[in-house]
Amino acid sequence: MAEFSFGQLRSVDFLRSLVNEIVIISWVLVVIFWLARWQGVTDARQDADRLMICRQF
């Protein structure tokens, strides 16, 4: 059976925590990206509608 020192266990815990944080941050960034994309598409459609209304007059 392998024996690990306290320092090695702490570094493993640190790396596990770091990976968890990176995963959480990545998900948050993906969600923000998709929300911004959907908002951009909505704004573009609204602008196109406004442009078509202005051209009719």
ChimeraX attribute file (.defattr): number of C-alpha atoms within 10 A of each C-alpha:
attribute: neighborCount
match mode: 1-to-1
recipient: residues
	/A:1	3
	/A:2	3
	/A:3	6
	/A:4	9
	/A:5	7
	/A:6	9
	/A:7	9
	/A:8	11
	/A:9	11
	/A:10	12
	/A:11	11
	/A:12	12
	/A:13	12
	/A:14	12
	/A:15	12
	/A:16	12
	/A:17	12
	/A:18	12
	/A:19	12
	/A:20	12
	/A:21	12
	/A:22	12
	/A:23	12
	/A:24	12
	/A:25	12
	/A:26	12
	/A:27	12
	/A:28	11
	/A:29	12
	/A:30	12
	/A:31	12
	/A:32	12
	/A:33	12
	/A:34	11
	/A:35	11
	/A:36	12
	/A:37	12
	/A:38	12
	/A:39	12
	/A:40	12
	/A:41	11
	/A:42	12
	/A:43	12
	/A:44	12
	/A:45	12
	/A:46	12
	/A:47	12
	/A:48	12
	/A:49	11
	/A:50	11
	/A:51	11
	/A:52	11
	/A:53	10
	/A:54	9
	/A:55	7
	/A:56	6
	/A:57	5
